[in-house]
Amino acid sequence: MFAALLGGALAPCAAAPAVRAPAGTPAAFIGAFYRDYFADPAAARKRHVDSGAFYSSGLRALMAANRAACARTERQDSKCGWDVDGDEFLHTQESDPALTLASSGFAAKPAGVNAVDVRFRVFPDDPYYERALRYVLVRENGQWRVDDVIDEEKGAYSPRHGLRRRIADENRQANASALDVAETALWVNGFIQSEAVESFARFAAFPLAVCETKGACLSYQRNDARLPALVRLLSLSYFDRGTVAPGVPARAKRAGKAPGEGSVIRSGPFDYTFQGGLWWLTRVDMRRPPVRQR
């Protein structure tokens, strides 16, 4: 088996004779990557991925779009990013701490002229933790590059279960979330109810206009010492028992298009303004009385 590893790829199964994948083939390319990754993940990532020598230019562009889309939703507490929830090469959140290329039973075999099927176990003694992936490659500047990674589903490989599809879907969802005032209002309402001041502040455009029940409208800054008291007062006045919490405004996106810059939506005591591609809380007006329950 190790003779095959040094050649850059493995035979389809451990029991078969070691077969050296021809140099320069997709199987050799993927085999060499996993050989390095099992030995030292950080070094392999730096050598193969960070250098731009692993993914195709098209897939890298899709990943860059994902980072940009997720940056627009970073105010939320939800996870965003195709690679934030586990190891994208082992397809797992946990694995055997002593896992090696040999103990995983890693095997790679060609699947046509530009694809490689890979199998391994992240917990060697448990078949449930077997991973089956198909790497689809393209030639760029005379070199093989990964253009998609497809999960096996019921013994078949379909682009519907591929990395490209997952990233594209998440990009659409993240971008739609940024255009949705209802999404912003849900987060703001939730953070007020839980009195999470720092999280609440992530959605406010400072200086934030705050109009007191009896008095003038004041200007609050990002690190204003009055913010905890403001959030506490809002929680008691608009979300406590005896009141009807401010409703979530209607969704303000149409066919995925951004609202007009400077558009304002009112929700209870809150004004949300669309600026710079996001909805921001720009005004808190406590002169708008809470709705009392009967």
BELSULVEN-V821046 format. One line per field, one symbol per residue. phi: phi as a letter, one per 40 degrees, with the letter a starting at -180 (. if undefined). psi: psi as a letter, one per 20 degrees, with the letter a starting at -180 (. if undefined). Layout:
phi: ???
psi: ???
This chain:
phi: .cccccchabcdacccccbccddgcdccccccccdccccadccccccccccgbbccccccccccccccccccbccccccahcbcbhccccfacbaddccbdcccgdabacbgcbabcbbabcbdcbdcccbbbbcbbbcbfgbcbcbabbccbfgbbbdcbccdcccccccccccccccbccccccccdcccccfccccdcccccccccbbcdbiccbbbcdbccccdcccccccccbbcdgbcddcccccbbbfgccccdgcbbbafcbbbbcaggbcbcbabbccccccccc
psi: ghhhghiirrqhqhiqqpppppqjrhhhghghghghghgngghgggggghijjgqrhghhhhhhhghgghhijihriqqppijimaoihilqhqrphjprgghikpppqqmahkqpppqrpiohjohhkppoqpppqrppkjqpqpiqopqpoljrpqihkrggggggghgggghhhhiohhgghggggghghilngggghhipoqpppoorgnarprpprgkpiigghghgggghhiirqiqpqpqpqqpkqokjqqrqpjqpppocjppppopkjqpqoiponjioqqpqq.
